[in-house]
């Protein structure tokens, strides 16, 4: 294998989560036990310091059709609204006609907020079902994988290009980067939103490692990639969404100087030492200890006769459940709002999905797999907390993260 960013062969295994199924493949009953398993290993590039998976599940398998909907969670939609308002207000307030392309636009939630601000929008979404949902909702969406060929097929250039939680998914990484460079108008802005490896380490959020996430960026490593393609980050900040995500602003190289905020973040990252192999080795040890503690907690509560339900069925939760080896003998079901998952089972561990509005009984403990929406979950479930139902968060994101 060569590094996905810099083509180096100087790679070293730092995290081993065993063999796991593709975690977004929720199963029908007739598929149980038939799902393929793949290695889930993180390698560290000693040359450019990028952490990445050593195995690629083909994009057609992972993203051709799936059940994830970004519009299900209110706090995510609110985050998208804030980003759209910021981009519009800071960079394009005086521009009357403006157009944005969203890479991996899902159900169109991000683009709806740009539409509300008067933008012409175009989504590119590989999932057939999800693209149809967006188009039916009035968000023009191409059902395609985004790359240089797709960009050229639009025949357009854009004032802004957005990538929310997809820039680390990319099998065709360098083609996409070239498409962004070519597709941005002069003075245009690429808004890149990605999970921040520094926050993943701080939060011990190892469940954010799964097959869809091929790369795990820091500022140093994402800037190495961008610079290879004539792009340059000029500003960034850390948002709390998903336990700590970078919202970065990028344009053609040489067009803007880096902000003081970005310079300070670069310094803080270097001071933290998170771009070193030693940091990854320490992280790996903490993951192993977390497994021991959580398995002991769950099995202890079950042995005490407590009913345990999973709260949410996020993709990342399947990394955790498979690594811990926790199945339906411990966690009875995973409770979901997303009705596309009705009647399905979690991959690997085969825990049944229950739709929240259809529950006939309540647990003693909710094991919260959707921990990144902790604030919203606690606010929405005060009545259950008052009844004495325990909400256990295996990951507690730091306020500073």
N, C-alpha and C positions, 0 to 999 in steps of 0.2 A: 504494500500500500504506500501511496505517496500522500503528503499533506494536502488537504482539500484547499488550503489557502496559498501556500508557497511552493508546493511541489517537492518539498524535502522528503527524504526517506528516513530521516533521523527522528523516529517516533518511538514512544515508550508507553506500555500499558500502565495506567495509573488507577483505574477503577474497573472492577469486574462485578457485574450484577447478574452473571450467569447467562443462561439461555431463556429468553422470554418470547411470548407471542407479540405480534404487532398489537399494541395496546388500544388502538382505536377500532379494532375489529370486534365489536360486541356481537355475540353469537346467537343464532337461532338454536332452538333445542336440538334440531337434527345435525347441527354442526359441532356439538360438544365433543371434545376429545379429538377432533380432526384438524384443529388449527395448527399451522406450522410454528415452530419456535426458531428464533434466530439469536446469535450472540449479541449481548448488550455490554459492550466494552468501551471504555473511554481511553483514548490515547492522547498523549501530550507531545506536541511537536517541539523538540529542543531548539529548533531554529527560529520559528516565528511565535512560539508559545501558545498556539491555538490548540484547545482541547476539542476532540472530535470523536465520533464513532468510527470503528474499524469495519463496519458492515453496513451496506445500504440495502434496505428493503425498497424495491423499485417504486418510483413515484406513482406509477399507474395502479399499484396495489394499494398504497396508502392514501392517495388523494383523488383517485378516480371517482369515488363516491363514499361518503361517510355521513355520520349523524351529528357531528358537532355544529352547533349554532351559536354564533357570537351574540345574537340578540336576546338570548334567554336570560342573561344576567344583567340586572339593572345597573350595577356599579360599573360594568365594562362599557355599557352604552354611554353612561355619564362620562367616563374617561375619554371615550372617542369624541364626545361632544366638546369636551374641554380642549382636546388636541386640535380639532377643526377650528374652533374659535381662535386659538392661539396662532395657528398657521395663517388663517385669514387676516387676523388683526396685525400681526407683526410683519408679515412679508408682502401681503397683497391687498391691503386696505384700499389703496388708491386705484387698483386695477378693476375695470368694470367687467370685462369678459375674461374669465379664467377657467381653466380646465384641469382636472385631476384624474389620474389613473391610480387604481388601488390594486396591488398585487396580492392575490389570495384574498379576495374581497368577501368571501363567505356569503352570508345572507344579506349583505349590503348595509349593515348597521353603521359602519364608519362613513360610508358615502352618503347615507341619508342626512347626516349632519352637515356635510358640505352642500348638498342640494338645498337645505334650508337656508344656507348663506348665499345662494345664488350661483353656485358653481355648476358648470357642465361636468358630468361625472361619467367614468367608465370603469367598471370592475372587470377583473380577469380572475375567474374561479374555476378550478379544475374539477370540483365535485359536481356531478350532473344534477343531483337532487337539490343541492344548495344553490347552484346557479339559477335553477328554475324558481326557487323561492324568492331570490333577489329580483329577477326579472318580473315575476308576478306582482311584486311590491313596488314596481315602477323604478327600479334601479338598473339601468342598462348594463348588462353583464355578459362577457364572452365566456363560454364554457370551454376553457383551454388551459394548458400549462403556459405560464409566462416565461418567455425567453426572447432572444433577439429576433427570431423569426416572427413571433407573435406581435412584438412591438412594431415591426416593420409592416405587418399586415394591417395595422390600424391606420397607417398613413398619416399619423399625427405626432406632434410634439406636445408636451404638457408643461403647464406652469409648476405643477407639483406632482410627484409620484409618492405613493404611500406604501409601506409594507409593515403591517401590524402583526407581529408574532409569526411571520413566515420566513424572515430573512435567514434564519438558522435551519430551515427545512430543505434547502435547495440542493437538489442533486445536480442541476445544471448551473452551478454557482457562478461561474465566470461568464456564461452567456447572459445570465440575468443582469450581472453588473454592467456588462457592455450595453445591454438594452436600456438600463437606467441612464447611463452616460449619454447615449444617443437620443433617448426619448425626452430628456429634460431640455426645455427651452433655455436660451442664454439667460442666466440669472434665476433659473428655476431652482426648486428646493426638493430634495429627496428626504422624506420623513421616514426614518427607520426606527421601529420599535422592537426591542428584543430583550429577552431574559438576560439578566446581567450575572455573569458567573461569580463575580465578587459577592453578590447578594445570595446566590444559591449556596455558596460556601458558608456564609455567615449564618444563614437560616437553617442550614443542614437540610436543604430542600432537594435531596437527591432524587426524589420522585419526578423532578422535572427533566431527568435523563430518560429518554425513551426514543424509539426508532425514528419517529418523525423529526426529532431534534438532532440533526446530523452534526451541528457545531454548537459550541458554548463560548460565547464571545465575552471578552473584556473590551474596554476602550482601545487598549493597545492592539489587540488582535483584529478587531473590526476595522480599525484605521489602516492596518497593514493591507487588508483586503481591498479597501476602497482606493487607497493610493495606487495599487497595482492597475486600477482601471481609470485613472485620471479623475478621481473623485476625492473630495476632501471634506471632512466633518468640520464645521465651524462653530457649532454650539451643541450642548446636550444637557440633560438633567435626568435625575433619577426619580421616577414616579413609583408610587406604592403598588400599582396594579400588578397582579400575579406574584406578589411577594417581593417585588423589586425589578423594575424594567427600565432600561435606558430609552429615552426618547431623544434621538439624535437628528440633527439638521445638517444636511450634506448638500454640496453643490460642486460644480466643476472646479478642478484644482486651480488654485491661484486667484480665485474670484473674491474670496472673503478671508479675513484674518480670524484665527480662533478667538472665541470670547474668553474673558477672564474666568467665567464659570467653568468652561471646558478645561482650561489650563489647570484650575484648582482640582478638578476631578481627576485629571491625569496624574497630578502629584499625589493625591490621596491613594490612588490605585497602586502606584509604585511603592508608596510607604507601607501599604498593606501586604505587599509581597505576593499578591494572588496570581502573578504571572510566572511563578516558579514551580518546579516539579515538587519541591518540598511541601508547598501548600496543598497540592493534589494528594500527595501521600498522606498527609495529616487528615485531610477530608475523608479519604477512604477509610481510615481507622475509625473516625467518628461515625461513619455510616454503619459499620459493623456493630459498634456499641449501641447505636440507636435501634438496630434490628433486635438485639437481645432484650432491650428494655421494653419495646412495644409488644413483642411476642409474649413476654412474661405478663405484661399488663392485660392484654386481650384474653389470654388463656386463663389468667387468674379471675377476671370478671365472669368469664363463661363458667368456670368451675364453681363459682359462687352462685350460679343459677340465674345470672343476669342475661336478658335478651339484648343483643347488640345488633344494631343496624348501621350500615355505612351511610353517611350523609353526603349525597352527590355521587355521581359515577364519572368523574373526570378521567380523561385518558391517563394522566399522571398517577392517579390512584391505583391503576393496574400495575404500574412499575412497583409500587410499594407492596401491594398485596402479593404479587408473584415473588418478589424478593424475600418477603417475610414468610411466604408459604401459608398464608391465611385464607381459608376457604369458607364454604357455607356451614361447616360444622362449628365455626366460631362467629362469623358475621352472617346473619340470616338472610339479609338482602341489602341492596344498594338503592337508596331512595333518591329519585330523580324528578325534576320538573319536565325535562325534555321528552315529549311524547313520542318522538321518533325511536326511542329506546324501549318502548313498551314491549314486554314479552321476551326481551333479550337477556343474555347472560354475560358476565364479565369474562374476557379471554383468559385462559390459563387456569384461573381458580374457580370459574363456573358459578359465581354468585348471582342469583337472579336479580333482575332490576324490578323495582316497584315504583309506580308513579305516585308522587306525593299526595295528589288529590284523591287517590283511590285506596289509601291505607285503611285497613280495618282494625289495626291494633298499633300500639306505640311501643317502642323499646324502653329499656332502662338506660341504655347508653347509645348515643350517636357518636360513632367514630368518624370524625369529619375529614373526608378525603378532599373536599373542596375548600381546604384551609385558607386558600388565598383570598377568599371572600368572607373572612372571619367577621369583620365588622357588620356586613350586611346580614349574615346568617344569625348572629346573636340578636341583632335588632328585630329581625323578622320572627324570631322564635322565643320571645319573652314569656309567652304563655306556657310553653313546654318547659322552660327553665324553672318557672314558678311551680310547676307540677313535680319538680325534682328530677327531671330527666337530665342526665349528665351529657354534656357536649365535650368530647375529648378531641383536642387538636394535636395530631402527631407532629405537626410543624407549626411553630409560632413565629411568624415573620417579625423581625425586629422593627421597631418604629423607625429607626435610623436607616433601615435598608430600603 
